[in-house]
Amino acid sequence: MSDFFDELNFKHIEMIEDQPVFFVATAAADARINLSPKGLRDTFRVLSPGRVAYLDLGGSGNETNAHLLADGRITLMFCNFQQPALILRIYGKGRPVLPWESGWDEIAQHFILLPGTRQIFDIEVESVQTSCGWGVPFMEYERERKTLLKAHSNADPQEWAGKHKRRRESIDGLPTRTTDRYIAGDVPQDG
């Protein structure tokens, strides 16, 4: 059984804050559906009951950016791998905010910028759905992988910026807004 809400409530926010991983889905007309897992615990923020955001590091592609520019729709999913069983989906409209754009300073203040920070996705919550999660297994969180942060912190800033600046299309040829700035960021003590 599922329930819908117009915005996040206290219990939803508590559940979200306990999750070490979440999933992001986007789509655009005539393009593949993109579904990505996101880790790194300190990269997701509930800014208000009707607004969330997540910090995005450079990766193999930039599909979410392309899809949000084309369509704006985004779904975020959190699964509770402990008790109580629960799946929470946030349906919304999102936009990428890049480091030189208007709005960057306002939204970036909510995050610790990590090495390789590419953009922050700013998402207006349109609805929230919870469902039972009875089919989700129990899983124990062990630790975060350090590979992505190490790769970004060891990168040559000019090469990194050049590589990401050339990524002007999604895998389906949709345009992206790319970053040309390397952000050295802060490596967490345990990272």
Buried (B, 14 or more C-beta within 10 A) or exposed (E): EEEEBEBBEEEBBEBBEEBBBBBBBBBBEEBEEBEBEBBBEEBBBBBEBBBBBBBBBBBEBBBBBBBBBBBBBBBBBBBBBEEEBBBBBBBBBBBBBBBEBEEBEEBBEEBEBBBBBBBBBBBBBBEBBBBEBEEBEEEEEEEBEEEBBEBBBEBEEEEBBEBBEEBEBBEBEBEBBBBEBBBBBBBBEEB
